[in-house]
Amino acid sequence: MKKIYLLALAAFALSFTVNAQIIEDDFEFYDLGDMGNQNPGVWSTWSGVPDDGSNIIVADDNTIDDQSGYVGPDSVQDVMLLLGNETSGDYTLAFEMYVTSGSTGYFNIQGETESGGAGAGGTGVFNSSNLYFNNAGGAPGVFEDETTGETGTYPEDAWFPVSIYLDVDGLTYVISIDGSAVNAVPVPFQADATLGGIDFFSIDAQNNYWIDNVLFVNGTIGASDDFSADKFSVYPNPVQDVLNIRSTTSVDAIAVYDVLGKLVLEATPDAISPSVDMSALTSGAYLVKVTINGASKTVKVIK
């Protein structure tokens, strides 16, 4: 609430899959506690100030691996997951969620965001209405899309998958919870024709949930888009001079492409958590392709 801006360029179609990752974040590489300013290109707050005390909490008490993101009670947290203010194309956002028994969960889909937020720091408006888990102490294990009144079930005290397919060209979305589609037909965006982000809000005193393995891709998610054992993150983003790559295993190769699909930098570090010097590159957007153990993934970086 590792980001980055999508370039829907045909020049990349031959080199990268149509469902290239835009965001892939499992919280494993952050310091514990308030996310603060650790990754402001992806995680911010409603105020637009990432370190105002309302960002997501990096926790190690309830996790799939070692760390996850926590949103607690009493309206203290108002977390923005920034999705890039997309105005065309189709995307899928997927993440794992855990809501404790009898607790509430909540998020909504935001329109255009400014300054990293959607409230005092921006002009975001709801693209959908409120999305509740166990709304106001209602039926346990029931999810409701307030826009349509449609509901779905989820397991309490267990991790379950959430998936949102967002058609920005058609201005509609479809939500799936625990493997089942909640919406019978695609739901229209309410207002803004822009996909800005997701607002994870601590809606009430009973709010208590965790999220993990956040994946945002162009198009739909296939089997190859699942988190692999070889995980990495890049920072800072935007970058000024040196881009750092955090990894749990050795990085075989790094390739940087410009917006025309031209290779502008490459390295074969053969090292864990290497860095790449981008100081000689001009300002703009780049695709950074990281290869680990023969498998490659690509993230978008702004300079």
C-alpha positions as CSV (number, residue, x, y, z in Angstrom):
1,M,0.0,0.0,0.0
2,K,8.0,-3.0,-5.8
3,K,5.9,-1.1,-8.4
4,I,6.0,-0.1,-11.5
5,Y,4.6,1.8,-14.5
6,L,3.4,-0.3,-17.4
7,L,4.6,0.5,-20.9
8,A,2.1,-1.1,-23.3
9,L,4.5,-1.1,-26.2
10,A,4.3,-3.5,-29.1
11,A,8.1,-3.4,-29.4
12,F,8.3,-5.6,-26.2
13,A,5.8,-8.2,-27.4
14,L,8.4,-10.3,-29.0
15,S,10.7,-10.3,-26.0
16,F,8.3,-10.5,-23.1
17,T,5.2,-12.4,-22.2
18,V,1.9,-10.6,-22.5
19,N,1.3,-11.1,-18.8
20,A,4.6,-9.6,-17.7
21,Q,4.8,-8.8,-14.0
22,I,4.3,-5.1,-13.1
23,I,4.4,-5.6,-9.3
24,E,5.5,-8.7,-7.5
25,D,5.9,-8.3,-3.7
26,D,6.0,-10.9,-0.9
27,F,7.2,-8.5,1.9
28,E,10.3,-10.7,2.4
29,F,12.9,-8.0,1.9
30,Y,11.5,-5.2,4.1
31,D,12.4,-4.2,7.6
32,L,9.7,-5.1,10.2
33,G,7.3,-2.5,11.4
34,D,5.6,0.4,9.6
35,M,6.4,0.2,5.8
36,G,7.1,3.9,6.0
37,N,9.2,5.0,3.1
38,Q,10.8,1.6,2.2
39,N,9.0,1.3,-1.2
40,P,7.1,4.5,-1.9
41,G,6.6,3.8,-5.6
42,V,4.3,0.9,-4.7
43,W,3.2,1.3,-1.1
44,S,1.8,4.7,0.1
45,T,-1.0,6.1,2.1
46,W,-4.3,7.9,1.6
47,S,-2.5,11.2,2.6
48,G,0.2,10.6,0.0
49,V,2.9,10.7,2.7
50,P,4.3,7.1,2.9
51,D,5.8,7.6,6.4
52,D,2.8,9.3,8.1
53,G,2.2,6.3,10.3
54,S,-0.8,4.9,8.4
55,N,1.1,2.6,6.0
56,I,1.0,-1.1,6.0
57,I,2.8,-3.0,8.8
58,V,5.5,-5.5,7.8
59,A,4.8,-8.4,10.1
60,D,6.3,-11.8,10.9
61,D,3.6,-13.1,13.2
62,N,1.2,-14.5,10.6
63,T,2.9,-15.4,7.3
64,I,3.1,-17.7,4.3
65,D,6.9,-17.5,4.2
66,D,8.7,-15.2,6.7
67,Q,6.9,-11.8,6.4
68,S,3.6,-10.4,5.3
69,G,1.7,-7.1,5.4
70,Y,-0.7,-6.4,8.2
71,V,-3.7,-4.0,8.4
72,G,-5.1,-3.6,12.0
73,P,-8.1,-2.1,13.7
74,D,-9.4,1.3,14.6
75,S,-9.0,3.2,11.3
76,V,-5.3,3.8,12.0
77,Q,-4.1,2.5,8.7
78,D,-5.1,3.8,5.2
79,V,-2.8,2.0,2.8
80,M,-2.5,2.7,-0.9
81,L,-1.2,0.0,-3.3
82,L,-0.3,2.1,-6.3
83,L,-1.1,0.5,-9.6
84,G,0.2,3.2,-12.0
85,N,-2.8,5.3,-13.1
86,E,-3.5,3.0,-16.0
87,T,-5.9,4.3,-18.7
88,S,-6.0,1.4,-21.1
89,G,-5.4,-2.3,-21.2
90,D,-6.4,-5.2,-19.0
91,Y,-4.8,-6.4,-15.8
92,T,-5.0,-8.9,-13.0
93,L,-4.2,-8.1,-9.4
94,A,-3.8,-11.2,-7.1
95,F,-2.8,-11.6,-3.5
96,E,-3.2,-13.9,-0.5
97,M,-5.3,-12.7,2.4
98,Y,-5.9,-13.9,6.0
99,V,-8.8,-12.6,8.1
100,T,-9.1,-13.8,11.7
101,S,-12.3,-15.3,13.0
102,G,-15.0,-12.7,13.7
103,S,-12.8,-9.9,12.3
104,T,-13.4,-7.4,9.5
105,G,-11.5,-6.9,6.3
106,Y,-11.9,-4.1,3.7
107,F,-10.5,-2.7,0.5
108,N,-11.6,-0.7,-2.5
109,I,-10.5,0.1,-6.0
110,Q,-9.3,3.6,-6.6
111,G,-9.3,5.8,-9.6
112,E,-6.5,8.3,-10.5
113,T,-4.1,9.0,-7.7
114,E,-1.7,11.9,-7.2
115,S,1.4,12.4,-5.0
116,G,1.2,8.7,-4.1
117,G,-2.2,9.0,-2.3
118,A,-5.9,9.6,-3.0
119,G,-7.1,11.8,-0.2
120,A,-5.4,15.0,0.8
121,G,-2.5,14.1,-1.4
122,G,-4.5,13.3,-4.6
123,T,-7.7,13.3,-6.5
124,G,-8.6,9.6,-6.4
125,V,-12.2,8.6,-6.5
126,F,-13.8,5.2,-6.0
127,N,-13.8,3.0,-9.1
128,S,-15.8,0.5,-7.1
129,S,-17.8,0.6,-3.9
130,N,-16.7,-0.8,-0.6
131,L,-15.5,-4.4,-0.5
132,Y,-16.1,-6.0,2.8
133,F,-15.1,-9.2,4.6
134,N,-17.5,-10.0,7.5
135,N,-19.2,-6.6,7.2
136,A,-20.1,-5.0,10.5
137,G,-20.0,-8.3,12.3
138,G,-22.3,-9.9,9.8
139,A,-22.2,-13.5,8.7
140,P,-18.7,-15.0,9.4
141,G,-16.7,-16.0,6.4
142,V,-18.8,-13.9,3.9
143,F,-17.4,-11.4,1.5
144,E,-19.6,-8.7,0.0
145,D,-19.2,-6.4,-3.0
146,E,-21.3,-3.4,-1.9
147,T,-21.7,-2.1,-5.4
148,T,-23.7,-5.2,-6.6
149,G,-24.7,-6.8,-3.3
150,E,-23.1,-10.0,-4.5
151,T,-21.4,-12.2,-1.9
152,G,-18.9,-15.0,-1.7
153,T,-17.4,-17.0,1.1
154,Y,-13.8,-17.3,2.4
155,P,-12.2,-19.4,5.1
156,E,-11.6,-17.6,8.4
157,D,-8.2,-18.2,10.2
158,A,-6.6,-19.4,6.9
159,W,-4.8,-17.9,3.9
160,F,-7.0,-17.7,0.8
161,P,-6.4,-16.2,-2.7
162,V,-8.0,-12.9,-3.9
163,S,-8.0,-12.1,-7.6
164,I,-9.3,-9.0,-9.4
165,Y,-9.5,-8.9,-13.2
166,L,-9.6,-5.2,-14.3
167,D,-10.6,-4.3,-17.9
168,V,-9.6,-0.6,-18.1
169,D,-10.7,-0.4,-21.7
170,G,-14.1,-1.7,-20.8
171,L,-14.1,0.0,-17.4
172,T,-15.2,-3.2,-15.6
173,Y,-13.8,-5.6,-13.0
174,V,-14.5,-9.1,-11.7
175,I,-13.5,-10.3,-8.3
176,S,-12.7,-13.9,-7.3
177,I,-12.4,-15.1,-3.7
178,D,-10.9,-18.4,-2.7
179,G,-11.0,-19.6,-6.3
180,S,-14.7,-18.6,-7.1
181,A,-15.9,-15.6,-9.0
182,V,-18.1,-13.3,-6.8
183,N,-19.4,-11.2,-9.7
184,A,-21.9,-12.9,-12.0
185,V,-21.1,-10.4,-14.8
186,P,-18.3,-7.8,-15.0
187,V,-19.0,-4.8,-12.8
188,P,-18.7,-1.2,-14.2
189,F,-16.3,1.2,-12.6
190,Q,-18.3,3.8,-10.8
191,A,-16.6,7.0,-11.9
192,D,-13.0,7.5,-12.9
193,A,-11.8,5.9,-16.1
194,T,-8.4,5.3,-14.6
195,L,-7.0,2.5,-12.5
196,G,-5.1,4.2,-9.8
197,G,-4.7,1.7,-6.9
198,I,-6.2,-0.3,-4.1
199,D,-7.0,1.2,-0.8
200,F,-6.6,-1.2,2.2
201,F,-8.3,0.6,5.1
202,S,-8.6,-0.4,8.7
203,I,-12.3,0.1,8.6
204,D,-13.4,-0.4,12.2
205,A,-12.4,-1.7,15.6
206,Q,-12.8,-5.3,14.5
207,N,-10.6,-4.9,11.4
208,N,-7.8,-7.5,11.4
209,Y,-6.2,-9.0,8.3
210,W,-2.9,-9.8,6.6
211,I,-2.0,-9.8,2.9
212,D,1.0,-11.5,1.1
213,N,2.3,-12.5,-2.3
214,V,1.0,-9.4,-4.2
215,L,1.1,-9.9,-8.0
216,F,0.0,-7.3,-10.5
217,V,0.3,-8.4,-14.2
218,N,-0.7,-7.2,-17.7
219,G,-3.5,-9.4,-18.9
220,T,-4.5,-12.6,-17.0
221,I,-2.4,-14.7,-14.7
222,G,-1.1,-18.1,-15.9
223,A,0.6,-20.9,-14.1
224,S,4.0,-19.4,-14.9
225,D,3.1,-16.2,-13.0
226,D,3.1,-17.9,-9.6
227,F,5.8,-16.8,-7.1
228,S,8.9,-18.9,-7.6
229,A,11.4,-20.0,-5.1
230,D,13.9,-17.5,-6.5
231,K,12.5,-14.2,-5.4
232,F,14.0,-10.8,-5.8
233,S,13.1,-7.1,-5.4
234,V,14.6,-3.9,-6.9
235,Y,15.1,-0.6,-5.1
236,P,15.0,2.4,-5.1
237,N,12.3,2.9,-7.7
238,P,12.4,5.6,-9.1
239,V,16.2,5.2,-9.3
240,Q,18.8,8.0,-9.7
241,D,22.1,6.2,-10.1
242,V,22.4,2.7,-8.7
243,L,19.6,0.1,-8.8
244,N,19.9,-2.5,-6.1
245,I,18.6,-6.0,-6.4
246,R,17.8,-8.0,-3.3
247,S,17.8,-11.7,-3.8
248,T,18.0,-14.9,-1.8
249,T,20.1,-16.7,-4.4
250,S,22.8,-15.7,-6.9
251,V,21.7,-13.5,-9.9
252,D,23.0,-14.8,-13.2
253,A,22.2,-11.9,-15.5
254,I,20.7,-8.4,-15.6
255,A,19.5,-6.8,-18.8
256,V,18.1,-3.3,-19.1
257,Y,15.9,-2.3,-22.1
258,D,14.7,1.2,-23.1
259,V,11.2,2.1,-24.3
260,L,12.1,1.0,-27.8
261,G,13.1,-2.4,-26.7
262,K,16.9,-1.7,-27.2
263,L,19.3,-3.3,-24.8
264,V,21.1,-0.5,-23.0
265,L,22.8,-2.3,-20.1
266,E,23.7,-5.8,-19.3
267,A,25.7,-7.5,-16.5
268,T,26.4,-11.1,-15.3
269,P,27.0,-10.5,-11.6
270,D,26.9,-14.1,-10.5
271,A,26.3,-12.8,-7.0
272,I,23.5,-12.5,-4.4
273,S,21.9,-9.1,-4.1
274,P,24.0,-7.3,-6.8
275,S,23.7,-3.7,-8.0
276,V,23.6,-2.2,-11.5
277,D,24.9,1.4,-12.3
278,M,22.2,3.3,-14.2
279,S,23.8,6.7,-13.8
280,A,24.7,7.0,-17.5
281,L,21.1,6.4,-18.6
282,T,18.8,9.3,-19.4
283,S,15.6,9.9,-17.5
284,G,12.7,7.7,-18.5
285,A,11.2,4.2,-18.1
286,Y,13.1,1.0,-18.4
287,L,12.5,-2.7,-18.3
288,V,15.0,-4.6,-16.1
289,K,15.2,-8.3,-16.8
290,V,16.7,-10.4,-14.0
291,T,17.7,-14.0,-14.5
292,I,18.1,-16.4,-11.6
293,N,18.8,-20.1,-12.1
294,G,17.8,-19.9,-15.7
295,A,14.4,-18.3,-15.0
296,S,13.8,-14.7,-16.0
297,K,11.4,-12.0,-14.7
298,T,11.0,-8.4,-15.7
299,V,10.2,-5.3,-13.7
300,K,9.7,-1.8,-14.8
301,V,11.9,0.9,-13.4
302,I,11.6,4.7,-13.6
303,K,14.7,6.9,-13.7
